[in-house]
Amino acid sequence: MQRTIGVLALALMLMGLSGCSYLFYPRAGDYATQAKGASGVDTMINLTNMMEATAAKAKGGKGKDNALDDYHNQLHALLDSFCGVTKEQSKTPAYDLAVTHKKELTAIFWRLWKFKDDQPQRDQHLDLSIAELKELRETLLQIK
């Protein structure tokens, strides 16, 4: 019994620590493949463009509709795409700013998810997401 618990705990820990996997959001892998660029930064830029268009489509909706679900999966693809940045790029001040934008996008998304059924809060959070995506894209262009 203890051995089984130990194996399960180890499996959960490995799943939780695997930063670049699509175990829980398999469609995120599809979006990452669609956005694949010449470099990790190019992929991230492509994902920000994709997410901005999807966020605009999600405006006016309610609940967990297709557009919001797509945006959610694209967000996970973007978060995981930070693993594709080179070691040299990760040491730049622009990358540090990109990580800050990543954290802000995540916080905005949590609030968006909380208000997914409530207008106009949903649209306000989508607008905030779009603005943050633009700032992230500008930062990523500096890294490139």
Summary of the structure (lengths in Angstrom):
residues: 144
radius of gyration: 16.6
end to end distance: 51.8
largest distance: 53.5
contacts: 424
relative contact order: 0.14
helix: 77%
strand: 0%
